């Protein structure tokens, strides 16, 4: 099929006579996947926040145990919009601590100035900025959402001792699943078989760390989900090992302290040799 060029025009919803913020909310509510954040469910819209106004949209990814607090602003971002978005994110994460929460700002114009402001929160607030473009083609309107900032993995590390809130094994079995906690047991066996030390799982509210009998040794941090386990492995230079994971087909992504590996049932046996290499390198850097 030969493609044909069609002239288009960008329109600004902020000044449009008919296509307003409610119209945009309706489109996102009908199909949250248009934001480019995955197959999400709509939990609520115009959600009342005590003494703080209304949250535009609350979306969820039940498979990932993730919630997104979405604030929409037509036109350019401003200070009030950013503060409101972060405030709603904070209210929701405190109200429902069993989920991972991410603040999402959607605006027609996210200037470099405000990207710089948002970057200041790196390492403390998981926040995503999405720039919306409304494009008119004849009688049709196309909505294009471009992610211009993604700090979802750059929040305060759950393994920070200051955030450690001890829980028991049943907490994680209920929050995630018994199967994924058993997978954590298998990861621990591999750690103890590969490293010099002998460790036990250290159950905390936001993560499962390692304990050597005296103190925390969190060179690896485990976060069970319903059907898999997310493992943060600390490395000084993760790039070579990221390449090894890509070659082997093991799901991995960069983390500011190393890398994140996602393990499901069967991955331990399939990638045992590579996992031993990853664990051995992390343990060597930590124990050495």
ZITAPE-V962936 format. One record per helix or strand of 2 or more residues. SS is the DSSP state (2 for helix, 1 for strand). FROM is the first residue (numbers start at 1). TO is the last residue. If there is no record, write none. Layout:
# ZITAPE-V962936
ss: <SS SS>
from: <FROM FROM>
to: <TO TO>
This chain:
# ZITAPE-V962936
ss: <1 2 2 2 1 1 1 2 1 2 1 1 2 2 2 1 1 1 1 2 1 1 2 2>
from: <9 13 21 32 41 53 66 79 100 112 127 140 161 169 178 200 208 220 228 239 252 258 267 272>
to: <11 15 30 35 49 61 76 95 109 119 137 150 163 175 194 204 211 224 234 248 255 264 270 287>
